[in-house]
Amino acid sequence: MQYFQPSLSPNMINLRLHRPSWRFIDTVPKTWYVQNKQDPKVCDPMSRFKADLPASVDLSSDGFAFIFNRGRLLVKILNNAISIPNTTDIANCGLTLIRKQHIGSLDGRPCTAAESDPGDIPATGYQFRELRSLFTHLEEDLIWVAGRANQLVDWQRTHQYCGACGHPTEDKLDERAIICPKCGLINYPRLSPAVIVAVLKDDKILLARNKRFQIPIYSVLAGFVEPSETLEQCVQREVKEEVGVEVKNIRYFGSQPWPFPNSLMIAFTAEYAGGEISLNPSEITDAGWYSKENLPQVPPKISIAGKMIDWFCSA
């Protein structure tokens, strides 16, 4: 790449572990909180989950059943309480499972991810719900295991045929992959890396409302990484493209899987380096600098965007 010159700001990029000085609070998700300056050990809300190699699915065991229908997750509703069905509940759900796979275990209980027929209507006591709508109804470990299930169900559904020769594919039994038995092409679960950045200017943070937001939420800026682009270059490009300002001193903050359907969010902080806010109307409808005293409506704390804004308010 010695002859390639990216059209980026020449501001120096400084990538190093960002170490907030405060300790995490037990009442909020803990994925990205650094415990203290001396021990930058990040807590893992999926510590109870063990990812296993593919195995045969045993629906008679007392496991969790993460069943999706057009991207919506099946939940069991009893006395207004929402829960994930057990695998033993599947026979009572009134569904036709067209694909299923073992994805690991939670607290020793096997977890099955499955997709039901698009025309299925669940039996009384069960409903399909959007995964985002369950953030405040399920414990965090279940949310992220459900997210893993959603990613793998989507990957399995979109890779039924070989992209090289068109032959039907098969599960590869010794690793999490799909193989074409005709030409040997192997496909692994898809991940789409994206950066997300909190741009700081004095005591204010840059927040914007994306054109795709259906409710008036303002968030930090984000965008997908392009081929042959570093994460740092992506941060600079996305900020410049979306709001017209330049940044410097880019520092790593944390990361989070975002299974809608297959993103991996890599978070950074950055300092304002120059320029006036100029909106890209194809992506952004509004943007501005906000202090912690006058924040607009922002994403929930379970998202890494919410975590970064919470960090800004607590710093």
Backbone hydrogen bonds in HBPLUS format (Angstrom, degrees):
<---DONOR---> <-ACCEPTOR-->    atom                        ^
c    i                          cat <-CA-CA->   ^        H-A-AA   ^      H-
h    n   atom  resd res      DA  || num        DHA   H-A  angle D-A-AA Bond
n    s   type  num  typ     dist DA aas  dist angle  dist       angle   num
A0004-PHE N   A0001-MET O   3.13 MM   3  5.28 161.5  2.16 108.8 114.6     1
A0008-LEU N   A0006-PRO O   2.93 MM   2  5.58 133.2  2.16 104.7  90.8     2
A0249-ASN N   A0012-MET O   3.40 MM 237  6.55 156.8  2.46 163.1 160.1     3
A0252-TYR N   A0016-ARG O   3.14 MM 236  5.73 130.8  2.39 131.0 143.3     4
A0018-HIS N   A0252-TYR O   2.81 MM 234  5.50 127.7  2.08 144.3 157.6     5
A0028-VAL N   A0025-ILE O   3.33 MM   3  6.10 172.4  2.33 125.4 125.9     6
A0033-TYR N   A0030-LYS O   3.40 MM   3  5.55 159.3  2.45 108.7 114.4     7
A0041-LYS N   A0039-ASP O   2.63 MM   2  5.47 142.0  1.77 108.4  96.1     8
A0047-SER N   A0044-ASP O   3.23 MM   3  5.48 139.8  2.40 121.7 118.2     9
A0049-PHE N   A0046-MET O   3.00 MM   3  5.27 159.8  2.04 110.4 117.0    10
A0107-ASP N   A0048-ARG O   3.07 MM  59  5.52 170.5  2.08 148.6 147.7    11
A0050-LYS N   A0105-SER O   2.78 MM  55  5.24 162.0  1.81 157.7 164.0    12
A0105-SER N   A0050-LYS O   2.86 MM  55  5.24 151.5  1.94 143.3 152.9    13
A0061-SER N   A0058-ASP O   3.48 MM   3  5.95 167.0  2.50 109.3 112.9    14
A0087-THR N   A0063-GLY O   2.86 MM  24  5.31 144.9  1.98 126.9 132.3    15
A0064-PHE N   A0110-PRO O   2.87 MM  46  6.37 145.1  2.00 153.9 164.1    16
A0112-THR N   A0064-PHE O   2.93 MM  48  6.21 168.6  1.94 161.6 164.5    17
A0065-ALA N   A0085-PRO O   2.94 MM  20  5.59 161.0  1.98 158.7 153.5    18
A0066-PHE N   A0112-THR O   2.78 MM  46  5.97 171.1  1.79 178.7 177.9    19
A0114-ALA N   A0066-PHE O   2.96 MM  48  6.24 155.4  2.02 150.0 148.2    20
A0074-LEU N   A0067-ILE O   2.79 MM   7  5.43 153.4  1.86 162.4 170.3    21
A0068-PHE N   A0114-ALA O   2.83 MM  46  6.23 163.6  1.86 149.6 152.5    22
A0116-SER N   A0068-PHE O   2.95 MM  48  6.25 159.6  1.99 160.3 164.7    23
A0069-ASN N   A0072-ARG O   2.81 MM   3  5.16 148.7  1.91 141.8 152.4    24
A0072-ARG N   A0069-ASN O   3.06 MM   3  5.16 165.1  2.08 109.9 114.3    25
A0073-LEU N   A0129-ARG O   2.76 MM  56  5.26 148.1  1.86 161.7 150.8    26
A0129-ARG N   A0073-LEU O   2.80 MM  56  5.26 163.1  1.83 142.7 145.1    27
A0075-VAL N   A0127-GLN O   2.79 MM  52  5.52 158.4  1.84 161.1 168.3    28
A0127-GLN N   A0075-VAL O   3.04 MM  52  5.52 157.0  2.09 150.0 157.0    29
A0076-LYS N   A0083-SER O   2.80 MM   7  5.20 171.9  1.81 154.5 157.1    30
A0083-SER N   A0076-LYS O   2.95 MM   7  5.20 149.1  2.05 147.0 155.6    31
A0077-ILE N   A0125-GLY O   2.87 MM  48  5.27 173.4  1.87 148.1 149.9    32
A0078-LEU N   A0081-ALA O   2.99 MM   3  5.24 158.9  2.03 147.8 152.4    33
A0081-ALA N   A0078-LEU O   2.96 MM   3  5.24 160.3  2.00 113.1 118.4    34
A0089-ASP N   A0086-ASN O   2.90 MM   3  5.23 154.4  1.96 108.1 116.6    35
A0090-ILE N   A0087-THR O   3.26 MM   3  5.52 157.8  2.32 105.9 112.2    36
A0092-ASN N   A0089-ASP O   2.83 MM   3  5.42 146.3  1.94 118.1 128.5    37
A0093-CYS N   A0090-ILE O   3.12 MM   3  5.20 162.3  2.15 107.7 113.3    38
A0123-ALA N   A0093-CYS O   2.82 MM  30  5.08 151.6  1.90 131.9 136.9    39
A0117-ASP N   A0096-THR O   2.93 MM  21  5.68 143.9  2.06 154.8 166.2    40
A0098-ILE N   A0115-GLU O   2.94 MM  17  5.98 154.0  2.00 156.5 165.0    41
A0115-GLU N   A0099-ARG O   2.96 MM  16  5.43 155.7  2.02 150.0 152.5    42
A0101-GLN N   A0113-ALA O   2.81 MM  12  5.39 148.3  1.91 157.5 166.5    43
A0113-ALA N   A0101-GLN O   2.87 MM  12  5.39 168.6  1.88 168.1 167.7    44
A0103-ILE N   A0111-CYS O   3.04 MM   8  5.81 172.8  2.04 159.1 161.0    45
A0111-CYS N   A0104-GLY O   2.79 MM   7  5.46 153.1  1.86 158.6 150.6    46
A0106-LEU N   A0109-ARG O   2.87 MM   3  5.19 153.7  1.94 148.4 146.4    47
A0109-ARG N   A0106-LEU O   2.95 MM   3  5.19 164.4  1.97 115.4 117.9    48
A0120-ASP N   A0117-ASP O   2.91 MM   3  5.43 169.1  1.92 127.7 129.8    49
A0126-TYR N   A0123-ALA O   3.09 MM   3  5.82 143.1  2.23 146.2 147.4    50
A0133-SER N   A0130-GLU O   3.00 MM   3  5.40 128.9  2.27 106.5 119.7    51
A0134-LEU N   A0131-LEU O   3.00 MM   3  5.38 158.2  2.05 111.5 118.6    52
A0135-PHE N   A0132-ARG O   3.30 MM   3  5.64 171.6  2.30 114.4 115.8    53
A0137-HIS N   A0134-LEU O   2.94 MM   3  4.97 159.6  1.99 109.5 116.2    54
A0138-LEU N   A0134-LEU O   3.16 MM   4  6.06 142.4  2.31 169.0 164.4    55
A0142-LEU N   A0139-GLU O   3.08 MM   3  5.61 121.3  2.44 111.5 124.5    56
A0143-ILE N   A0139-GLU O   3.19 MM   4  6.54 149.8  2.28 148.0 157.0    57
A0143-ILE N   A0140-GLU O   3.07 MM   3  5.01 117.3  2.48  94.7 110.5    58
A0144-TRP N   A0140-GLU O   3.10 MM   4  6.43 161.9  2.14 159.8 162.1    59
A0145-VAL N   A0141-ASP O   3.00 MM   4  6.23 153.8  2.07 148.5 156.2    60
A0146-ALA N   A0142-LEU O   2.86 MM   4  5.90 155.8  1.91 143.1 150.5    61
A0147-GLY N   A0143-ILE O   2.86 MM   4  6.15 140.6  2.02 137.7 149.6    62
A0148-ARG N   A0144-TRP O   2.96 MM   4  6.24 152.2  2.04 141.2 147.5    63
A0149-ALA N   A0145-VAL O   2.90 MM   4  6.20 158.0  1.95 148.3 154.5    64
A0150-ASN N   A0146-ALA O   2.85 MM   4  6.10 153.8  1.92 146.4 153.5    65
A0151-GLN N   A0147-GLY O   3.00 MM   4  6.28 159.1  2.05 150.9 155.5    66
A0152-LEU N   A0148-ARG O   3.04 MM   4  6.30 163.6  2.07 152.7 156.7    67
A0153-VAL N   A0149-ALA O   2.86 MM   4  5.99 155.9  1.92 152.5 159.3    68
A0154-ASP N   A0150-ASN O   3.00 MM   4  6.10 163.8  2.03 147.2 151.7    69
A0155-TRP N   A0151-GLN O   2.95 MM   4  6.13 156.9  2.00 145.2 152.1    70
A0156-GLN N   A0152-LEU O   2.93 MM   4  6.02 160.4  1.97 143.2 148.5    71
A0157-ARG N   A0153-VAL O   2.95 MM   4  6.11 157.2  2.00 147.8 154.2    72
A0158-THR N   A0154-ASP O   3.06 MM   4  6.21 152.9  2.13 146.9 153.3    73
A0159-HIS N   A0156-GLN O   3.44 MM   3  5.32 161.3  2.48  98.5 103.8    74
A0169-THR N   A0160-GLN O   2.94 MM   9  5.48 165.1  1.96 134.5 135.9    75
A0162-CYS N   A0167-HIS O   2.81 MM   5  5.27 161.2  1.85 145.4 151.3    76
A0166-GLY N   A0162-CYS O   2.96 MM   4  4.56 136.1  2.16 116.7 127.6    77
A0170-GLU N   A0179-ILE O   2.87 MM   9  5.43 158.4  1.91 154.0 161.1    78
A0179-ILE N   A0170-GLU O   2.82 MM   9  5.43 161.5  1.86 163.9 167.2    79
A0172-LYS N   A0177-ALA O   2.90 MM   5  5.30 166.6  1.92 146.4 141.9    80
A0177-ALA N   A0175-GLU O   2.93 MM   2  5.67 116.3  2.34 113.9  96.9    81
A0178-ILE N   A0187-ASN O   2.83 MM   9  5.18 160.2  1.87 152.5 159.3    82
A0187-ASN N   A0178-ILE O   2.78 MM   9  5.18 164.3  1.80 157.6 163.1    83
A0180-CYS N   A0185-LEU O   2.92 MM   5  5.27 143.9  2.05 142.1 153.6    84
A0184-GLY N   A0180-CYS O   2.86 MM   4  4.90 140.4  2.01 135.7 145.2    85
A0192-SER N   A0262-ASN O   2.82 MM  70  5.93 158.2  1.86 152.1 155.1    86
A0264-LEU N   A0192-SER O   3.06 MM  72  5.94 150.5  2.15 129.7 128.1    87
A0225-VAL N   A0193-PRO O   3.06 MM  32  5.91 173.3  2.06 145.1 144.8    88
A0194-ALA N   A0264-LEU O   2.94 MM  70  6.02 157.8  1.99 157.4 152.5    89
A0266-ILE N   A0194-ALA O   2.80 MM  72  6.14 160.6  1.84 161.5 168.0    90
A0195-VAL N   A0223-GLY O   2.88 MM  28  5.62 144.4  2.01 174.9 164.8    91
A0223-GLY N   A0195-VAL O   2.98 MM  28  5.62 151.1  2.07 152.7 158.2    92
A0196-ILE N   A0266-ILE O   3.02 MM  70  6.09 143.5  2.16 141.8 140.2    93
A0268-PHE N   A0196-ILE O   2.85 MM  72  6.27 149.1  1.95 156.7 165.5    94
A0197-VAL N   A0221-LEU O   2.85 MM  24  5.56 158.6  1.89 156.9 164.1    95
A0198-ALA N   A0268-PHE O   2.97 MM  70  6.45 155.4  2.03 148.9 153.6    96
A0270-ALA N   A0198-ALA O   3.02 MM  72  6.24 149.1  2.12 152.9 148.0    97
A0206-LEU N   A0199-VAL O   2.93 MM   7  5.42 154.7  1.99 157.6 164.0    98
A0200-LEU N   A0270-ALA O   2.85 MM  70  6.22 164.0  1.88 161.2 164.6    99
A0272-TYR N   A0200-LEU O   2.91 MM  72  5.89 151.6  2.00 163.5 157.5   100
A0201-LYS N   A0204-LYS O   2.92 MM   3  5.26 164.7  1.94 147.4 150.8   101
A0204-LYS N   A0201-LYS O   2.96 MM   3  5.26 151.7  2.04 122.5 131.7   102
A0205-ILE N   A0290-TYR O   2.83 MM  85  5.31 158.5  1.87 143.7 146.8   103
A0290-TYR N   A0205-ILE O   2.87 MM  85  5.31 163.6  1.90 144.7 149.4   104
A0207-LEU N   A0288-GLY O   3.05 MM  81  5.78 167.0  2.06 170.5 169.9   105
A0288-GLY N   A0207-LEU O   3.00 MM  81  5.78 152.4  2.08 160.0 168.9   106
A0208-ALA N   A0219-SER O   2.81 MM  11  5.42 163.7  1.84 150.5 153.3   107
A0219-SER N   A0208-ALA O   2.81 MM  11  5.42 163.5  1.84 148.3 147.2   108
A0209-ARG N   A0286-ASP O   2.79 MM  77  5.31 161.6  1.82 152.2 154.5   109
A0285-THR N   A0209-ARG O   2.96 MM  76  5.77 166.5  1.98 168.5 172.9   110
A0213-PHE N   A0210-ASN O   3.07 MM   3  5.50 154.6  2.13 111.7 119.1   111
A0211-LYS N   A0283-GLU O   2.64 MM  72  5.20 163.4  1.66 150.1 147.8   112
A0217-ILE N   A0215-ILE O   2.65 MM   2  5.71 137.4  1.82 115.9 101.3   113
A0218-TYR N   A0297-GLN O   2.80 MM  79  6.05 169.1  1.81 164.8 165.9   114
A0229-GLU N   A0226-GLU O   3.17 MM   3  5.49 139.3  2.34 142.4 137.3   115
A0234-CYS N   A0230-THR O   2.99 MM   4  6.22 153.4  2.06 145.9 153.6   116
A0235-VAL N   A0231-LEU O   3.00 MM   4  6.32 152.6  2.07 148.3 154.8   117
A0236-GLN N   A0232-GLU O   3.21 MM   4  6.55 167.0  2.22 151.3 152.9   118
A0237-ARG N   A0233-GLN O   2.89 MM   4  6.09 164.8  1.91 153.1 157.8   119
A0238-GLU N   A0234-CYS O   2.86 MM   4  5.89 174.2  1.86 156.5 158.4   120
A0239-VAL N   A0235-VAL O   3.15 MM   4  6.24 168.8  2.16 152.7 155.9   121
A0240-LYS N   A0236-GLN O   3.08 MM   4  6.14 162.4  2.11 145.9 151.3   122
A0241-GLU N   A0237-ARG O   2.79 MM   4  5.93 163.0  1.82 156.6 161.7   123
A0242-GLU N   A0238-GLU O   2.92 MM   4  5.93 160.2  1.96 149.0 153.9   124
A0243-VAL N   A0239-VAL O   3.02 MM   4  5.87 166.6  2.04 147.6 151.9   125
A0244-GLY N   A0240-LYS O   2.96 MM   4  4.29 134.4  2.17 112.1 120.8   126
A0280-ASN N   A0242-GLU O   3.05 MM  38  5.07 137.5  2.24 147.6 139.5   127
A0278-SER N   A0243-VAL O   2.68 MM  35  4.95 167.5  1.69 128.6 133.1   128
A0246-GLU N   A0274-GLY O   2.88 MM  28  5.29 170.0  1.89 156.7 158.9   129
A0273-ALA N   A0246-GLU O   2.77 MM  27  5.16 158.7  1.81 144.7 137.2   130
A0248-LYS N   A0271-GLU O   2.86 MM  23  5.24 148.3  1.96 144.7 154.2   131
A0271-GLU N   A0248-LYS O   2.87 MM  23  5.24 169.4  1.89 158.7 158.0   132
A0251-ARG N   A0269-THR O   2.85 MM  18  5.26 164.8  1.88 155.0 158.6   133
A0269-THR N   A0251-ARG O   2.83 MM  18  5.26 152.1  1.91 147.5 156.9   134
A0253-PHE N   A0267-ALA O   2.81 MM  14  5.20 161.4  1.85 141.7 135.3   135
A0267-ALA N   A0254-GLY O   2.69 MM  13  5.16 161.6  1.72 159.3 163.3   136
A0256-GLN N   A0265-MET O   2.87 MM   9  5.15 148.4  1.97 145.0 152.5   137
A0265-MET N   A0256-GLN O   2.82 MM   9  5.15 157.3  1.87 161.9 155.3   138
A0258-TRP N   A0263-SER O   2.85 MM   5  4.97 174.5  1.85 141.4 139.7   139
A0260-PHE N   A0258-TRP O   2.81 MM   2  5.84 141.9  1.95 106.3  96.1   140
A0263-SER N   A0258-TRP O   3.02 MM   5  4.97 137.9  2.21 152.0 142.3   141
A0283-GLU N   A0280-ASN O   2.92 MM   3  5.73 165.7  1.94 129.2 133.7   142
A0284-ILE N   A0280-ASN O   2.82 MM   4  5.61 174.4  1.83 163.6 163.8   143
A0294-ASN N   A0291-SER O   3.18 MM   3  5.62 154.2  2.24 110.2 117.1   144
A0303-SER N   A0300-PRO O   3.20 MM   3  5.99 159.7  2.24 119.7 124.4   145
A0307-LYS N   A0303-SER O   2.97 MM   4  6.31 148.6  2.07 143.2 152.8   146
A0308-MET N   A0304-ILE O   2.95 MM   4  6.15 155.1  2.01 145.0 149.9   147
A0309-ILE N   A0305-ALA O   3.12 MM   4  6.39 159.1  2.16 149.8 155.1   148
A0310-ASP N   A0306-GLY O   2.91 MM   4  6.03 153.7  1.98 144.4 152.3   149
A0311-TRP N   A0307-LYS O   2.83 MM   4  6.08 151.4  1.91 146.2 154.3   150
A0312-PHE N   A0308-MET O   2.96 MM   4  6.22 156.2  2.01 144.2 150.3   151
A0313-CYS N   A0309-ILE O   3.01 MM   4  6.29 153.9  2.08 145.4 152.0   152
A0314-SER N   A0310-ASP O   3.01 MM   4  6.19 135.9  2.21 140.9 152.8   153
A0314-SER N   A0311-TRP O   3.13 MM   3  5.09 128.1  2.41  94.1 107.9   154
A0315-ALA N   A0311-TRP O   2.90 MM   4  5.89 129.9  2.16 149.8 161.2   155
